């Protein structure tokens, strides 16, 4: 009887051991299966990333390399690329620059790669953002968007941004880069902005004032005493390629000034107003009056081809003036708040340059092109369109707007701004990043 009891216990123990071994086997199989699944998914993720990168190269080779206008390109995909597929989406599209988002997929696992593509050698700070601002040595103060002011496209500020508008969204069609942002991205509704990314520095764009100093020096050293202050009113002036020195210069009414040539004012103000018209080749205006206003452009002044305006101190562009798309509008002023002012429905096109001073846009003023300035002030339903580089920004007030549009940037860099690369290559992929 005892022997039979012991045999029963042995059988029970054996069964128990078999059950434990079976459970351990199941667990081991499960662990191996999970690890195998993870390995497979990890491999597929790497493959998907490679497929996405291949999709960028494919898009460049087949769609962009020979393309003269990116703005009308369409999304496409999925396209087969062993061992998976990729799809291409344009986050932004302009004539000479675009921002691609390519999704690679392998076995249900996807990876996303973004890259900017551009033609030419314009520094990317101008083409990639409506405004690029920040002192590389220190974080800027809080930048606030008030009262229906808006950002269209991408915007870069090395400092904190606060949005207190009552109109939504404040920013559309691009990416905001800053050290912080309020409301934070997790705030949900209302949607103040499309996308935000935290940054930790700003990269300066070098400036060389040699060209402008040369012309200011020409104006300051007339070969003979400057002429008395002329007052052209419904008159004509043919410069015939000359440089002419005046104490001050005024043209108004329907005066016609024919270039090429240079007009210098050595001690007084240059004033161009009414329907004064510039004809022929380029006319250069150089005003040395300082401190205060050096040059005033007013009313419906017009140019046949181009304009080059160089002011030692304040340059004012007022009252419905529209400058040509390849203008150079420069002020050397370093006095607080002075530089170049565009106001009262004036439209400044081309390059607006105040490397030591302030560019101010007010009262429906509009700058449409490249800006390089120490600081920017925009208010009173004003618009800054194109791309600008600044050390600092004042708050955006009263329906002011900043618009990223590289298509209105000048085709030739203004003197003082160096090309980003001296390479002969005119096409490149840059700012590559992986985005899950």
C-alpha positions in Angstrom: 0.0 0.0 0.0 2.8 2.4 0.9 4.6 1.4 -2.3 1.6 2.2 -4.4 1.2 5.6 -2.7 4.9 6.4 -3.4 4.4 5.5 -7.1 1.4 7.8 -7.3 3.4 10.7 -5.8 6.1 10.1 -8.4 3.6 10.2 -11.2 2.1 13.4 -9.9 5.5 15.0 -9.5 6.4 13.9 -13.0 3.2 15.4 -14.5 3.9 18.6 -12.5 7.5 18.7 -14.0 6.1 18.1 -17.5 3.6 21.0 -17.0 6.3 23.3 -15.8 8.6 22.4 -18.7 5.7 22.9 -21.1 4.9 26.3 -19.7 8.6 27.3 -19.8 8.6 26.2 -23.4 5.6 28.2 -24.3 7.1 31.3 -22.6 10.4 30.7 -24.4 8.6 30.4 -27.7 6.7 33.6 -27.0 9.8 35.5 -26.0 11.6 34.3 -29.1 8.6 35.1 -31.3 8.4 38.6 -29.8 12.1 39.2 -30.2 11.9 37.9 -33.7 9.0 40.2 -34.4 10.9 43.2 -33.0 14.0 42.3 -35.1 11.9 42.1 -38.2 10.1 45.4 -37.5 13.4 47.1 -36.7 14.9 45.8 -40.0 11.8 47.0 -41.8 12.1 50.5 -40.2 15.8 50.7 -41.4 14.7 49.6 -44.8 11.8 52.1 -44.8 14.2 54.9 -43.9 16.5 53.9 -46.8 13.5 53.8 -49.2 12.5 57.3 -48.1 16.0 58.6 -48.7 16.0 56.9 -52.1 12.7 58.6 -52.8 14.3 62.0 -52.2 17.1 61.1 -54.7 14.6 59.8 -57.2 12.5 63.1 -56.9 15.6 65.2 -57.4 16.8 63.2 -60.4 13.4 62.9 -62.2 11.4 66.0 -61.1 13.7 68.8 -59.8 17.1 68.8 -61.3 16.0 70.1 -64.7 12.9 72.0 -63.4 12.9 75.7 -63.7 9.8 76.2 -61.5 9.0 74.1 -58.4 5.8 76.0 -57.6 3.5 73.8 -59.7 4.9 70.4 -58.8 2.4 67.9 -57.6 2.5 65.2 -54.8 2.9 61.7 -56.1 3.2 58.0 -55.0 3.3 55.3 -53.9 6.3 54.4 -56.1 7.8 51.0 -55.9 11.4 50.9 -54.7 12.6 47.5 -53.5 11.8 46.3 -50.8 9.0 48.8 -50.4 7.3 52.0 -51.7 7.7 55.7 -51.2 5.3 58.7 -51.5 6.3 62.4 -52.0 4.5 65.3 -50.5 5.5 69.0 -51.0 5.3 70.8 -47.6 6.1 74.1 -49.4 6.6 74.9 -53.1 8.1 78.1 -54.5 9.8 78.8 -57.8 13.4 78.1 -56.8 13.0 76.3 -53.5 10.8 73.6 -52.0 10.4 71.5 -48.9 9.9 67.8 -49.5 8.4 65.2 -47.2 9.0 61.6 -48.4 7.5 58.6 -46.7 9.1 55.2 -47.1 7.1 52.1 -46.3 8.2 48.5 -45.9 6.0 45.7 -44.6 3.6 48.2 -43.0 6.4 50.1 -41.2 6.9 53.7 -42.3 9.6 56.3 -41.9 9.5 60.0 -43.0 12.4 62.1 -44.3 12.2 65.8 -44.9 14.6 67.9 -47.0 14.8 71.3 -48.5 15.9 71.7 -52.1 16.9 74.9 -53.8 18.5 76.4 -56.9 21.1 79.2 -56.7 23.4 80.3 -53.9 21.2 82.8 -51.9 21.9 82.3 -48.2 19.2 79.9 -46.9 18.1 82.3 -44.1 16.5 84.5 -46.8 14.8 81.8 -48.8 13.7 79.4 -46.0 11.9 81.9 -43.7 9.9 85.1 -44.0 12.2 86.4 -41.3 15.3 85.0 -39.7 16.2 86.9 -36.5 18.5 86.4 -33.6 21.8 87.4 -32.0 24.1 84.4 -32.1 25.6 85.5 -28.8 22.4 85.8 -26.7 18.8 84.8 -26.6 16.5 87.7 -27.7 13.6 89.1 -25.6 10.0 87.9 -25.9 8.5 88.5 -29.4 4.8 88.9 -29.3 2.2 88.7 -32.1 -0.7 91.0 -31.4 -4.0 92.1 -32.9 -4.5 89.9 -35.9 -0.8 90.0 -37.0 0.1 86.9 -39.0 2.9 84.7 -40.3 2.5 83.1 -43.7 5.1 80.4 -44.1 8.2 79.6 -42.0 9.6 81.9 -39.4 12.8 81.8 -37.3 13.5 83.7 -34.0 16.2 83.0 -31.5 14.1 83.8 -28.5 10.7 83.1 -27.0 7.5 83.8 -29.0 4.1 84.6 -27.5 0.9 84.7 -29.6 -2.0 86.7 -28.1 -4.1 87.3 -31.2 -7.8 87.1 -31.3 -7.7 85.9 -34.8 -6.7 82.3 -35.7 -4.6 80.8 -36.9 -1.7 83.2 -36.4 0.7 81.1 -38.6 0.0 78.9 -41.6 1.8 77.1 -44.3 5.2 76.4 -42.6 7.3 75.9 -39.5 8.1 78.2 -36.6 11.5 77.9 -35.0 12.1 79.5 -31.6 13.5 78.8 -28.2 9.9 78.5 -26.8 6.4 79.3 -27.8 3.1 80.3 -26.0 0.6 78.7 -26.3 2.6 75.4 -26.3 2.1 72.9 -29.0 -0.1 70.7 -26.7 -2.7 73.5 -26.3 -4.9 72.1 -29.0 -7.8 74.4 -30.0 -7.7 77.1 -31.2 -4.8 76.3 -33.5 -2.5 79.2 -33.3 0.2 77.8 -35.6 0.8 74.9 -38.0 4.1 73.6 -36.7 6.8 74.5 -34.2 10.3 73.4 -33.5 12.7 74.3 -30.6 16.1 75.8 -31.6 19.2 76.6 -29.6 21.1 79.2 -31.7 21.1 81.6 -34.7 23.6 81.6 -37.5 24.7 85.1 -38.7 24.8 86.2 -42.3 28.0 88.2 -42.8 27.8 91.8 -44.1 30.5 93.8 -46.0 29.9 97.6 -46.3 32.7 98.2 -48.8 30.5 99.0 -51.8 28.4 101.6 -50.0 31.3 103.2 -48.2 33.0 103.7 -51.6 30.0 105.6 -53.0 29.5 107.6 -49.8 33.2 108.6 -50.1 32.6 109.6 -53.7 29.7 111.8 -52.6 31.7 113.4 -49.8 34.6 114.4 -52.1 33.4 116.5 -55.0 36.1 117.5 -57.5 34.8 121.1 -57.3 32.4 123.0 -55.1 28.9 121.4 -55.3 26.2 123.2 -57.2 23.5 125.2 -55.4 20.2 123.6 -54.6 18.3 123.1 -57.8 14.5 122.8 -57.8 13.4 120.8 -60.8 9.7 121.2 -61.4 8.2 119.8 -64.6 11.7 119.9 -66.0 14.2 117.5 -67.6 17.7 116.4 -66.5 19.9 114.2 -68.6 22.8 112.9 -66.6 24.6 111.4 -69.6 26.6 109.0 -67.5 28.0 111.8 -65.2 28.2 112.1 -61.4 26.9 115.5 -60.4 27.3 117.0 -56.9 24.7 119.3 -55.4 24.3 120.8 -51.9 20.8 119.5 -52.0 18.5 118.2 -54.7 14.7 118.5 -55.4 12.7 117.0 -58.3 8.9 117.3 -58.4 6.0 117.8 -60.7 6.4 115.7 -63.8 10.2 116.1 -64.0 12.1 113.5 -66.0 15.6 112.4 -65.0 17.4 110.3 -67.6 20.2 108.0 -66.7 22.6 106.5 -66.4 24.3 108.7 -63.8 24.7 109.6 -60.2 23.2 112.5 -58.2 25.0 113.4 -54.9 23.7 115.8 -52.2 26.6 116.8 -50.0 24.9 118.7 -47.2 21.1 118.9 -47.7 18.2 116.6 -48.4 17.4 114.7 -51.7 13.6 115.0 -52.3 11.9 113.2 -55.1 8.1 113.7 -55.3 4.9 114.0 -57.4 5.2 112.1 -60.7 8.9 112.5 -61.2 10.1 109.8 -63.5 13.5 108.1 -64.0 14.2 107.1 -67.6 17.0 105.4 -69.5 19.7 103.6 -67.5 20.1 103.4 -63.7 20.1 106.6 -61.7 22.0 106.4 -58.4 21.0 108.8 -55.6 23.4 109.4 -52.7 22.4 111.6 -49.8 24.8 112.7 -47.0 22.5 114.9 -44.9 23.0 113.7 -41.3 21.7 113.6 -38.6 18.1 113.3 -39.9 16.6 112.6 -43.2 19.0 112.0 -46.1 16.6 111.0 -48.9 12.8 111.3 -49.2 11.0 109.4 -52.0 7.4 110.4 -52.2 4.1 110.1 -54.2 4.0 108.3 -57.6 7.7 108.5 -58.4 8.6 105.8 -61.0 11.7 104.2 -62.5 12.2 102.7 -66.0 14.4 99.9 -64.9 16.2 100.1 -61.6 17.0 102.3 -58.6 20.0 102.6 -56.4 19.5 104.8 -53.4 22.3 105.2 -50.8 21.6 107.3 -47.7 24.1 108.2 -44.9 21.2 108.5 -42.5 17.4 108.1 -42.8 15.8 107.0 -46.1 12.1 107.5 -46.3 9.8 105.8 -48.9 6.4 107.3 -48.7 2.9 107.8 -50.2 2.4 105.2 -52.9 6.0 105.1 -54.2 6.8 101.7 -55.9 10.4 100.9 -56.5 11.6 98.4 -59.2 12.1 94.7 -58.3 15.9 95.0 -58.6 16.3 98.1 -56.5 19.0 98.7 -53.9 17.7 100.8 -51.0 20.3 101.4 -48.4 20.8 103.4 -45.2 24.0 103.5 -43.1 22.3 105.0 -40.0 23.1 103.4 -36.7 20.9 105.8 -34.6 18.2 104.1 -32.7 15.0 103.8 -34.7 16.4 105.2 -37.9 17.4 103.5 -41.1 14.8 102.8 -43.9 11.1 103.6 -43.4 8.4 102.4 -45.8 5.0 103.9 -45.1 1.6 105.2 -46.4 1.0 102.5 -49.1 4.5 102.7 -50.5 5.9 99.4 -51.9 9.6 98.9 -51.7 10.8 96.1 -54.0 14.3 94.8 -54.4 16.8 94.9 -51.5 16.1 97.0 -48.4 19.3 97.3 -46.4 19.9 98.9 -43.0 22.7 96.8 -41.6 23.3 99.1 -38.6 19.8 100.5 -38.2 16.1 99.8 -38.3 13.7 99.0 -41.1 10.2 100.3 -40.2 7.0 99.4 -42.1 3.9 101.3 -41.2 0.5 102.5 -42.4 -0.1 99.9 -45.1 3.6 100.0 -46.2 4.8 96.9 -48.0 8.4 95.6 -48.5 8.5 92.9 -51.2 11.9 91.4 -51.5 15.1 91.0 -49.5 15.8 92.8 -46.2 19.0 92.9 -44.3 18.8 95.1 -41.2 19.8 95.2 -37.6 16.2 95.3 -36.5 12.6 95.3 -38.0 9.5 97.1 -36.8 6.2 96.2 -38.5 2.8 97.8 -37.5 -0.2 99.5 -38.9 -1.4 96.9 -41.4 2.0 96.6 -43.0 3.5 93.7 -44.9 7.0 92.2 -45.1 7.1 89.7 -47.9 10.1 87.7 -49.2 12.9 87.0 -46.7 14.7 89.1 -44.2 17.7 88.7 -41.8 17.8 90.7 -38.6 19.5 90.8 -35.2 16.3 91.6 -33.5 12.5 92.1 -34.0 10.0 94.4 -32.5 6.5 93.0 -31.7 4.2 92.5 -34.7 1.2 94.9 -34.2 -2.1 96.0 -35.7 -2.6 93.5 -38.5 1.0 93.4 -39.7 2.0 90.4 -41.7 5.2 88.6 -42.5 5.2 86.3 -45.6 7.7 83.8 -46.7 8.0 84.1 -50.5 11.5 83.4 -52.1 10.0 84.0 -55.5 10.1 87.8 -54.9 13.7 87.8 -53.7 16.2 89.5 -56.2 17.8 87.2 -58.7 21.2 88.8 -58.0 22.4 89.3 -54.4 22.9 93.0 -53.4 26.4 94.2 -52.7 27.3 93.4 -49.1 25.6 90.0 -48.8 27.9 87.1 -49.7 26.6 84.0 -51.5 26.3 81.0 -49.2 28.6 78.9 -51.3 31.3 79.7 -53.8 30.7 76.4 -55.5 29.7 76.4 -59.1 26.9 74.0 -58.3 23.5 75.7 -58.6 21.4 72.9 -57.1 21.5 71.3 -53.7 19.7 69.3 -51.0 20.1 70.8 -47.5 18.5 70.8 -44.1 17.9 67.0 -44.2 16.0 65.6 -41.2 14.2 62.4 -40.2 10.7 62.9 -39.0 8.8 59.9 -37.6 
